[in-house]
Amino acid sequence: MRKKIINVILIILSSILTLCLILLSIMPYSHIISSYIGNFSLAFPYVFISLIIVFIVALIRFSSWSLLICLIGAGCSIPNLLRTFSFSPELETKNTENSISLINYNVHYFNFFTEDNAMDYIKYCDADVVCLQEFACHKSLIDKFSLPAIKLKLIKYPYSHIEFLGGNKNMKKGIATFSKYPIIKKEKIDMNSNNHGAINSYIKIGKDTVQVINCYLESNRLTTKDKDITKWAKDNEPIKEIYHKLSDAAGKRRTQAEKVIAKKNESIASIVCGDMNDVPSSFVYRRLRGDYKDAFLSLGKGLGNTFHEGIYNFRIDYIFFNNFVEPHLFSIDKINKSDHYPILFKFEL
């Protein structure tokens, strides 16, 4: 009797998890489903790991129905799994003298102007192109984080494309691309959102021109209080509020992603990078990546999480590139200058 009860529980658990995984496998392709529960894509790694645990228990208990259901769930998860995990790089890493280096980094407003900020890291890396999200500068021209002062610190980058998208009485917030090579064309991609947006820069490198789209899509705007899961069990209100925030942000990101897609120039070397604020199993990731390749999946390994804050760890910062770009190297630097890790991409045109 006890064995039957355990088997029934295993069947129920495996069925629930498999249904969730089927839904998650459809979500990247369905605008309608994504509109209602787009934020559910955050749960994919946890649901999949839970299915593996149930599968192991079912194997030990010889629960054949549970095993079959788990295998169906695992099979449906393969596309999302291949976007989320990189089991082995598709390409071999190269590092030649002809490599051009690009860093993408959400600097979290330079950690609110504290001494321990991302500026030293940017100078140390000495990349050819630097794409920054949550860029900020002080309005006072005599402040050490004024725009002239920042440009002086980044004197190796004589060319820049900066768009300010919001701010407060003391500082301006925006998005910025710095380059050692001439930026011959600049375009703002308006997202109609405070502090979020994208810029389209055409950079002349030798005889070639490369398009670099630097994105900062809508964030979930979760507060420290929202992220405190110890309070969720005591009160349902935080859960409802978090759901509405996540749903609202997911809807805005879908609209913003379409604006970026419209600016892709596939007739030349093109790179789309930035803080997308969405995971690889999401609708936004699939749409924004399109036919481009994901630098992490091409050259990285593992989960590749780029956002880190307590228990919250996700891959939401990306570098996509088209066939005119030959990838050489990709790395994630695990430094704690921001709530995001910087990602480095080396390539050749």
C-alpha positions in Angstrom: 0.0 0.0 0.0 2.8 2.4 0.9 4.6 1.7 -2.3 1.4 2.5 -4.3 1.0 5.8 -2.5 4.6 6.8 -3.2 4.1 5.8 -6.9 1.0 7.9 -7.1 2.8 10.9 -5.6 5.6 10.4 -8.0 3.2 10.3 -11.0 1.5 13.5 -9.8 4.8 15.3 -9.3 6.2 14.2 -12.6 3.0 15.1 -14.4 2.9 18.6 -12.9 6.6 19.3 -13.7 6.2 17.9 -17.3 3.2 20.1 -17.9 5.2 23.1 -16.7 8.1 22.1 -19.0 5.8 21.7 -22.0 4.4 25.2 -21.3 7.9 26.6 -21.0 8.9 24.9 -24.3 6.0 26.6 -26.1 6.5 30.0 -24.4 9.5 31.2 -26.5 7.4 30.7 -29.7 4.0 32.0 -28.5 3.3 35.7 -28.1 -0.1 35.0 -26.5 1.3 32.7 -23.8 4.2 35.0 -23.2 1.8 37.9 -22.7 0.1 36.3 -19.7 2.9 34.3 -18.0 6.1 35.5 -19.7 7.8 35.8 -16.3 7.4 32.1 -15.8 10.4 31.6 -18.0 12.6 32.5 -15.0 11.6 29.1 -13.5 12.9 26.9 -16.2 16.2 25.8 -14.6 14.5 25.1 -11.2 11.6 23.1 -12.8 14.0 21.1 -14.9 16.3 20.3 -11.9 13.2 19.3 -9.9 12.2 16.9 -12.8 15.7 15.3 -12.6 15.3 14.8 -8.9 11.9 13.1 -9.4 13.3 11.0 -12.2 16.1 9.7 -9.9 13.6 8.9 -7.1 11.3 7.2 -9.6 14.3 5.2 -10.9 15.1 4.0 -7.4 11.4 3.2 -6.7 11.0 1.5 -10.1 8.0 3.7 -10.9 7.7 3.1 -14.7 4.9 5.6 -15.3 6.8 8.4 -13.5 9.9 7.6 -15.5 8.0 7.7 -18.8 6.4 11.0 -17.9 9.8 12.5 -16.8 11.3 11.4 -20.1 8.6 13.2 -22.0 9.2 16.4 -19.9 13.0 16.1 -20.5 12.4 15.7 -24.3 10.2 18.8 -24.5 12.9 20.7 -22.6 15.7 20.1 -25.1 15.4 23.5 -27.0 15.3 25.5 -23.8 18.1 23.4 -22.3 20.3 24.1 -25.3 19.7 27.9 -24.9 20.2 27.9 -21.2 23.2 25.5 -20.7 26.3 25.2 -22.8 27.6 21.7 -22.3 30.5 22.3 -24.6 31.5 25.2 -26.8 30.4 25.0 -30.4 33.7 26.6 -31.5 37.3 26.5 -30.4 38.7 29.6 -28.6 41.2 31.7 -30.6 43.3 34.6 -29.5 45.1 36.3 -32.4 46.7 39.7 -32.8 43.9 40.6 -35.2 41.2 40.1 -32.6 38.9 43.0 -31.8 37.7 43.0 -28.2 34.3 44.2 -26.9 33.1 44.4 -23.4 29.4 44.5 -22.4 28.8 45.6 -18.8 25.9 46.9 -16.7 27.9 49.1 -14.3 24.9 49.8 -12.0 25.5 53.5 -12.1 29.1 52.9 -11.1 27.9 51.5 -7.9 26.3 54.8 -7.0 29.6 56.6 -7.2 31.4 54.7 -4.4 35.2 54.1 -4.5 34.7 50.4 -5.3 33.3 50.8 -8.8 33.6 49.5 -12.4 35.7 52.3 -13.8 39.1 50.7 -12.9 38.0 47.4 -14.4 37.1 49.1 -17.7 40.5 50.8 -17.8 42.3 47.6 -16.9 40.6 45.5 -19.6 41.6 47.9 -22.3 38.9 46.5 -24.8 38.5 48.1 -28.2 34.8 48.7 -27.7 33.0 49.1 -24.4 29.2 48.9 -24.2 27.8 50.1 -20.8 24.2 49.9 -19.4 23.1 51.8 -16.3 25.7 54.4 -17.2 25.6 57.5 -15.1 27.4 60.8 -14.6 27.1 63.6 -12.0 25.5 66.9 -13.3 28.1 68.9 -11.4 31.0 69.5 -13.8 33.5 69.7 -10.9 32.5 66.2 -9.6 34.9 63.3 -10.2 32.1 61.4 -11.8 31.0 64.3 -14.1 30.9 63.4 -17.8 34.2 65.2 -18.6 35.9 63.4 -15.7 34.7 60.0 -16.9 35.8 60.8 -20.5 39.2 61.8 -19.1 39.5 58.5 -17.2 38.6 56.7 -20.5 41.0 58.8 -22.5 42.0 55.7 -24.6 38.5 55.9 -26.1 38.3 59.1 -28.1 35.0 58.1 -29.7 31.7 57.7 -27.7 28.0 57.4 -28.2 26.1 58.4 -25.1 22.3 58.8 -24.7 20.8 59.9 -21.4 17.5 58.4 -20.6 16.6 59.6 -17.2 18.0 60.6 -13.9 17.5 62.8 -10.8 18.5 66.2 -9.6 22.1 65.1 -9.0 22.9 62.7 -11.9 22.0 61.7 -15.4 21.4 58.1 -16.3 21.7 56.4 -19.6 23.5 54.0 -22.0 26.9 54.5 -23.5 29.3 52.9 -26.1 33.0 53.9 -26.0 35.3 53.0 -28.9 39.0 53.3 -29.9 37.7 53.3 -33.5 35.7 56.1 -35.2 31.9 56.0 -34.7 30.7 57.2 -38.0 27.0 57.0 -37.4 24.9 57.2 -34.2 21.2 56.5 -33.7 19.0 56.4 -30.6 16.4 53.6 -30.5 13.7 55.1 -28.3 12.0 52.7 -25.9 9.7 55.3 -24.5 10.8 54.2 -21.0 12.6 56.0 -18.2 16.3 54.8 -17.9 15.8 52.1 -20.6 16.7 52.3 -24.2 19.2 51.3 -26.9 21.7 52.9 -29.2 22.8 51.9 -32.7 26.5 52.7 -33.5 28.3 52.2 -36.7 32.0 51.8 -36.0 34.7 52.0 -38.7 37.4 49.4 -38.1 40.0 49.5 -40.9 38.2 49.1 -44.2 35.2 47.5 -42.5 32.2 48.9 -40.7 30.6 47.0 -37.8 27.2 47.7 -36.4 27.0 47.6 -32.6 23.5 47.8 -31.0 23.8 48.4 -27.2 20.5 47.6 -25.4 19.1 48.0 -22.0 15.6 46.5 -21.9 13.0 47.0 -19.3 14.0 45.8 -15.8 11.6 44.1 -13.4 12.0 47.0 -10.9 12.0 44.6 -8.0 12.9 46.2 -4.7 15.0 44.6 -1.9 11.7 44.1 0.0 10.2 42.3 -3.1 13.2 39.9 -3.2 12.9 38.9 0.4 11.3 35.5 0.0 11.0 35.1 3.8 8.1 37.6 3.7 6.2 35.8 0.9 4.8 33.1 3.1 3.4 35.6 5.6 1.6 37.8 3.2 0.2 37.2 -0.3 0.3 40.9 -1.2 4.0 40.9 -2.1 3.5 37.9 -4.4 0.7 39.7 -6.3 2.7 42.9 -6.6 5.7 41.0 -7.8 3.6 39.2 -10.4 2.2 42.4 -11.8 5.7 44.0 -11.9 7.1 41.0 -13.8 4.2 40.8 -16.2 4.3 44.5 -16.9 8.1 44.5 -17.5 7.8 41.3 -19.8 5.2 43.1 -21.9 7.4 46.2 -22.3 10.5 44.1 -23.2 8.6 42.4 -26.1 7.8 45.8 -27.6 11.3 47.1 -27.0 12.9 44.0 -28.6 10.9 44.5 -31.8 12.3 48.0 -32.1 15.8 46.7 -31.8 15.1 43.9 -34.3 13.9 46.5 -36.9 17.4 48.1 -36.7 19.5 45.0 -37.3 21.6 45.5 -40.4 22.4 42.0 -41.7 24.2 43.3 -44.8 27.3 44.1 -42.7 29.0 42.8 -39.5 26.5 43.2 -36.8 26.6 42.8 -33.0 23.6 43.1 -30.6 24.6 43.2 -27.0 23.4 44.5 -23.6 21.4 43.8 -20.5 18.2 42.2 -21.9 16.7 41.5 -18.5 15.3 38.2 -19.8 16.5 34.6 -19.6 17.3 32.3 -22.6 14.1 30.4 -22.3 12.0 33.6 -22.9 10.1 34.9 -25.9 12.2 38.1 -25.9 15.5 36.1 -26.1 14.4 34.0 -29.1 13.0 37.0 -31.0 16.0 39.3 -30.3 18.6 36.7 -31.1 16.8 35.6 -34.3 19.3 34.2 -36.8 22.3 35.6 -34.9 24.6 33.4 -32.8 24.9 33.7 -29.1 28.6 34.3 -28.1 28.2 32.4 -24.8 26.7 29.3 -26.5 29.4 29.4 -29.2 32.4 29.8 -26.9 31.3 29.4 -23.3 30.4 26.6 -21.0 28.0 25.9 -18.2 25.1 28.2 -17.1 26.9 31.5 -17.8 25.0 33.5 -15.2 25.7 37.3 -15.5 23.3 38.7 -12.9 24.1 38.0 -9.3 22.3 39.3 -6.3 22.0 36.9 -3.3 20.0 33.8 -4.3 19.1 35.4 -7.7 21.4 34.3 -10.4 20.4 34.4 -14.1 22.0 34.9 -17.5 20.4 38.1 -18.8 23.4 39.9 -20.5 24.1 38.8 -24.0 26.2 39.3 -27.1 24.7 38.2 -30.4 26.5 38.3 -33.7 25.8 37.6 -37.4 27.8 35.6 -40.0 30.0 38.5 -40.9 31.6 38.2 -37.4 34.2 35.5 -36.7 34.1 34.7 -33.0 37.4 34.1 -31.2 36.8 34.2 -27.4 34.1 34.7 -24.8 34.5 35.1 -21.1 32.6 36.2 -18.0 34.6 38.0 -15.4 33.3 37.2 -11.9 34.0 40.6 -10.3 31.8 42.3 -7.7 31.8 45.9 -8.9 28.2 45.7 -9.9 25.2 43.4 -9.6 26.1 42.2 -13.1 29.3 40.5 -14.4 31.1 42.0 -17.4 31.2 39.8 -20.5 34.1 39.9 -22.9 33.9 39.0 -26.6 36.8 38.8 -29.0 36.2 38.6 -32.7 37.4 39.3 -36.2 35.5 40.8 -39.1 
